[in-house]
C-alpha cells in the first residue's frame, strides 16, 4: 500500500506499508462494498486550498479513480477514513 502526503498532512512524502493477505482481502472487500463505479470521478470544492484525497482501485482491466475535495457521499468518506487509518 502506498500513501503520498504532499501538504497540510501529518505525514509528507511517500510512505509504503506491507500488509498481510488478510488485510488485503479486507481492503478489497471494502472497495467492492463501496461500489465505486456508481460515483462521480470528482467531488470538487469551491475553495482552491481545500485538502483532497484521491482513491484509485484497479480490478482486472478496470480502473476507477475518484478525487475527493468537497462534499461527497458517506460511503466514500468511510472508505477514505479507513484507508487513512
Rosetta blueprint (number, residue, H / E / L):
1 X L
2 X E
3 X E
4 X E
5 X E
6 X L
7 X L
8 X L
9 X L
10 X L
11 X L
12 X L
13 X E
14 X E
15 X E
16 X E
17 X L
18 X L
19 X L
20 X L
21 X H
22 X H
23 X H
24 X H
25 X H
26 X H
27 X H
28 X H
29 X H
30 X H
31 X H
32 X H
33 X H
34 X H
35 X L
36 X H
37 X H
38 X H
39 X L
40 X L
41 X L
42 X E
43 X E
44 X L
45 X L
46 X L
47 X L
48 X L
49 X L
50 X L
51 X L
52 X L
53 X E
54 X E
55 X E
56 X E
57 X E
58 X E
59 X E
60 X L
61 X L
62 X E
63 X E
64 X E
65 X E
66 X E
67 X E
68 X E
69 X L
70 X L
71 X L
72 X L
73 X L
74 X H
75 X H
76 X H
77 X H
78 X H
79 X H
80 X H
81 X H
82 X H
83 X H
84 X H
85 X L
